[in-house]
Amino acid sequence: MEIFEKFDKGQLALPERVVDFNSLKWNEHPTFEGVALKHIVTAKDSGGLFSYHLVRIAPNCKIGLHTHETQLETHEVVAGSGICLNNGKSIDYVPGVISIMPAKIKHEVIAGNEGLYLFAKFIPALC
């Protein structure tokens, strides 16, 4: 998990400002137990165009089957392991894997025994 710890303590470096990830709080997901998000870029920051989030899924927990009506979602697996059910297909989630879920596509993410850490992006912004 060392890579994720470095990422979690990273920063968003923009020409006009720097946002230290340490200064952002983890938010428990309102629906999925064992899932927390750190909102790196929100709709407010991007004019609604996109949002970026660090996602932490506790061991053997999951983001249950769902869709996003208007957002394309991407996952970059930073650390840990698990699987993603993406449009009915199972994708092994290990560090270095990137997955894309277009709008209206059913998907689910299940963390393995060591948990799962993702960098998720939404276009347009999720929140």
N, C-alpha and C positions, 0 to 999 in steps of 0.2 A: 504494500500500500504506500510505499515511500513516494512513488510518482504522484499519487493523488494528494498526499500531504503537501508536496511541493506546489501542486496546482492549487490546492485549497488556500495556500498562503501566497499565491501569485498576485498579479495585478492586471487591470485593464489599463493599458497605456494609450492615451489619446493625445493628439497635439495640444489640446487645451486643458487637459487634466489627467490625473492618474487616480484610479480607484483601487485601493488595496483590498483584496478579497477578505483579509482578516477583519476588515471593518464591517463586513456584511454578515447578517445573521442567517443561521439555518432556519428554515420555515418548515414545520411538519406539514406533510400533504394532508389536505382536509378529508380525503376519502381513503387513501391507501396507507394502512398501518405499516410502520417501519420504513417509510419513504420521506426523505427531507430534501428540500431544494434551497439553493442559494441563488438569488436572482442577480445575475451579473449585469445584464442589460435588459431594461424593461421597455414596454410600449412608450412610456413617458420619455425615455432616453432616446428612442429611435423614431419618434413620430409615428409609432404604430407599425413600422415596417418589419421589425424583427425583434426577437428576444433571445437571450442566452442564459442558460442556467446550469449550475453544477447540480448533479443529482446523486444522492447517496441512498442506496437501498440496502437495508440490513440483511444479514444472512438469512436465506430461505424465505424472504419476503418478496412481494411483487407489486408491480403496477398492473392492476387487473385489465382485462380486455376492454378497450375503449376506442373511440375514434375522435378525431378533431374535424369538425365540419368545414373549417376554412383554412386551417394551417397545415403546411408541409412541416414535418418534424424530422430532424436528423439526430442521431446518437453517435457520439464518438466514445468508444470504451476506453477509459483511462486506466482503470485498475479493477481487480477482482475478476469474477466470471459469472456466467449465467446463460440464459437463452432469451431470445426475443421471438415471439410469434408475430410475424409480419405478413399480413394478408394470407394467413393460413399456412405459411411456411416457417419452419423452425430454423433460426440462425444462432449459431454458437457465438456468445459474447465473451471475447477475451480481449486483452489490451491490444489496441491497434485496429480493431474492427470498427467500421463506419456503416451505419444502416440508415436508410431513408424511408419514411412513411409519408406518402402523399396524403392530402386531405381526403377524408372519408374512408380511409383504409383502416380496418380493425387491426389493433396491435396490443401486445402484452409483453411485459418484461419480468422475468423471474430470476432473482439473484441466487447464486450458488451458496455453498457453505461458508465462503469467505466474504460474502457481500459483493456489491457491484457499484462501481463509481463511473458516472457518465458525464459528458459535456453535451447538453441537449440544446438544440437551436430550433426556433420556430419562425416561420415566415408565412403570413404576417405574425406580429407579436402575439404571444399567448396572454401575457399580462404586463 
